[in-house]
């Protein structure tokens, strides 16, 4: 089966955007103390810098499901169904191991691992493990399960918080974002509970069937589905009854009211968050499907090596933060470690304008690295490990 370039382009776009959020997290002056989407304290520029990156995780997870479907279809023509599903299982395990080790070290640069943050790679890895079992079902039923999760999991907000530590941890791993200060020297954050993100992956898996169709057939379908998702978002958001735990509120200006309207909940991903972000993603996917130009070719370089990009970009962002701290006159002794501590002194940091400059520089630096790795991976299929990174 021919590779669908539009998937690589779309994935490349959100990966480029994703780096902006991580540069802001580690380098922006108020990032350590300010919630960028809190309309009482933020600015429109900071809000939109954070909000635009909401596109990244659901697109990443959705397209992981789509790619899993296309991979199964391709490998089923070359090997048994069981062998193809075992690959999904092994890939899921590898991703979780990478999250717990290589990626978490990139977050904190702490050899003692006093912090453990479960983010999107944990969700994708766990989702692939579950999908390796659910892929036995007809694609229609996988999609139905995904839609039930996406549209129904907000009901679980009514479940009261658990007091039993084991039950609270189990519930967090599956359903609810939570923070666990285990000891003075260790903290766990479950930022991406598995089941809500699994729903997005399963819907993406079912939509893999659309990507098998010719471009001229799937483009209008993707456009209509994306537009329909946005219309449904507007209707449900306007009603302010169901779909997001944070209702929109009329603000002192029309701009802030609009920002309140689109300020949807990511942790865990609410129904309205999913409708808005995937609606935008599907419309972009439709717009660039079948098109080849310098912009799409540029994005494809990043989109073909998502795991490599993700790992390397985190190390570059963190190294950029250290360089910033040292250039601002701090010493190595000021770069401390500890639970949920990136190591940045509280008064260190740069303006939002410089955040964009650093982000652009890192993206340019990542291009030749991703281009080299993509070529190396394509010319060395005999190296099995490369299939996982």
Phi, psi and omega in degrees: 000132182292140179295136180272105185297326182301328178293316179296321180296313181296317178296321178298320179299311184288334176290322175297315179296321182304321181299329179299317181295321183287326173296317178299316181304316189265338187243336185290139186308306186273005188297332182287338187236344187252134171279115187293345179252010174279107187293346178282340185232342186272181173239159178304322180294315179293318179303310184290329176298322176282316187298319183299332180282352173298340178295336195289302187299310180297326177294316177304311184290315179302311182289337172296320176294316179298315180295325177297318178299311182295324178295317178297318179297319180292313185285335177294336177279348183247338184208181182288159178299320181297320180295320180294320179289329176296326178296319176300318179299311182294322179296320178298317179296317180298318181297318179295319177297320177296320179299318184286340187240276187301316185285317179295328175294324177297325178298312195248340186052044183238107183296340180272355179049058178280353179230142175226116183243117180264109184243213191295328181291324173300316182294318179292316180299312178297322178297319179294324177297313179293320180296329178298336176270313183293339181295349174292334183283160171302146183304324180302318182287327174299317178296320179298316178301317179298316180294321178299318179295311184298316185275341187250344190291341177296340176298331182292350175298338181283345180289124181293156180296141179280148175259332177292125185302318182294317179294321179296319179293314180300318179294322179293316180300330184260321193230329194227130174299133183204161181240134183233100174281082189298318179204174177299343183243010179206134178224144179239133174238121173263094183275330184237083177300144195294311192295313179303321179284331175300320179304317179296318180296319182292322175296319177298321177299313180296325179287352175301332178298325179296324184286350174280343182283159175300154184304318184293341177270319187280332181303306180294329178294314179298321179296315182293319180294316179297315179295320178298321178297320180291321177296316179296322176302311183299316181297311182291322180293321179296322180291330177061032183252312186216149173118346178201135182289346181247099179292152176282151185225140175297130183252183185285344175227160179295323179298313180294327176295318176298317179296323176297322181296321182265002182277080185264164190269127179263333188244096350283170186292116180285166176303315183292324175301314182294315180299316182292310186288318179287330175299314177296319181297316181294324178292322175294317179302318178294320184295323185260355182298126178084358181262140176231119178206175182304325181293313181292324178294323178297313180293327181298326179302317178287317187291340180281342183230060188297319183289319177300312179302313184301313182293310185294321184295325179295319179295320179292320178297315182292321176295326177295322178296316179297317178299319179299315182298315181292321179292337179273008172099002177277163179254172177300329180295337180280347180266091187265167175238163181160174181304124178055040181240111178291343179100358182276128174301147187300327184267358179276156177148172181231168181287168179296323179298317179289332174302316179295324179295313179297316179303311181298319179297319179294321178297317177297319179295324182288336185301305180295329178295314180292323179297316178297313184294321179300318178292318180298317180297319181291329183266358179231061180294343181287344180272099186299327183299330183294340179291342184261348184232000000 
